[in-house]
Amino acid sequence: MTSIVNTVRNPFSGQPVGTEIWVALAWCLGILELGYALSVMVYRRCAG
């Protein structure tokens, strides 16, 4: 999670983003996949 915060904060403070952006994107995709899987599971349980 720190890499996401640093990636967002660095441009605002005038520093380069660097290679942390790839770690931040991986975290975002992982969180997105987890949220999607959980929402599908809950939907199937409630609609089933």
Summary of the structure (lengths in Angstrom):
residues: 48
radius of gyration: 15.7
end to end distance: 34.9
largest distance: 51.5
contacts: 97
relative contact order: 0.13
helix: 81%
strand: 0%
